[in-house]
Amino acid sequence: AASGGVGGPVGGARGSGGSPSGSRRDFLSISADLLSTAPAPKMRDLEMDLKEHVEAKFRVKVRMQPNNPRVEVEGDTHAVALARREVQKILSYYFTDRCCLIEIPPRAVDFVAGEQDRKL
């Protein structure tokens, strides 16, 4: 799902999690080597932007590890949905040559992803 629903190496796969209190954990699928091959200064800037522009603004927690093909977002259900979109934008800014965002109308998801990958 690394090149799934949103386009390029940044996919749109949904994670599972959450609790009755309105907390949710979600994730973005990314190319397995997207973070591990990035130069250290770029990663420091990315981490700072995620803290300032996502974690602080939406009051969520963003987790990413260099060899993990996903970026996790955890927090309030509504905030996670907004933060997830912001993470997509930031990743496409930092990795313009490997990430892009495209809008797919909900009615086209089954056609693009197929029945088995509907959760992209």
N, C-alpha and C positions, 0 to 999 in steps of 0.2 A: 504494500500500500504506500510505498515511499513516493510514488509519483501519482498519487490518487487525486481525490475530488477537487482540490483547490488548484492543482497544477504544479508542474515542476516537482522538485524533491520535497516540497512542503505539502503534505497531504492533509486531509481533513478528518482523519479517523477520530471517532469519539471514544473516550475512555469510559470506564465505569467507576462507580464509587458514589460517595455522597451519603447523606444521612437524613433522617426526617427533619433535622433542624435547618435544612436549607443549604447545607454544605455540599460541595460537589468537587470531584476531581475529573479533569478532562485532559486530553493530550493531543498533540499534533504529531503526526508521523513525518519524519524527515529522512533524508538520505543518510545511510549509515555512517558515511565519512564526512558529512557536512561540517560538523563541529571539530572533529579530530584533525582535519587538514587545514583548519583556519590558523593563521598566524596568531601568536600570543597577544600582540597589541589589539588586534581586531576582536579577539575573544574578551579581553578586558573591557573594551568599549561596549561590546554587545551586552555583557553582564551588567555594566553600569546603566545602560539604556533600559534594560529589562527591569532593573530595580527602580529607576526613577520614573519611567514612563508607563510601566505596567503594574508592578507591585505596589508602589506608593499611590498611584492614581486610582487603581481598582481595588486596593486592599486584598490582594491575592498573593499566593506564593507561586513562583515560577521555578521549576527545577529542570536542569539539563546537565547531561554528562557527555563528555567527548565521544565515547564509543556506544552510546545508547541512541538508537534511531527514533527518539521521541523527545518532545519537550512537554513537561507536565505543568498544568495550571490547576491550582486548588484554592477554593474559597467559597464565598457565597454564590449560589446558583446563577443569579443574574450577572454578577460581577465576572464570573468565570467565562460566560459567553462573550461578554464585551472584551475581556482581557485576552481571550484566545484570538480574537480577530486582530487585536493590536499586536500580539506576538507575531502573527502571520505577516503583518505589514513591516514590522521591524526586521524579521528574517529576510524578507524580500528586498529590503533596503541594503542590508549587510551582504547579502549573497545574490546580487543582481544577475550574475551570470549563471546561477543555479536554481533560483527560486522565482516564481511568478505567481500572481494571484489572478484567477479568472472567476467570474461569477457564473454559476450554473443554476438555472431555475430549478426549484424543487421537483417539478414534474419531469425533468430530464435526468435526475439522479439514477433511476433504475436503468435507463438506456446507457448512460455513460459507465456506471460502475457494475451493472449487472445485478442479478438477484442476490448472489452470494456476498457481494461487497457493498451492499446498500449503506453500511455505516461509515463509508469513507468520508 
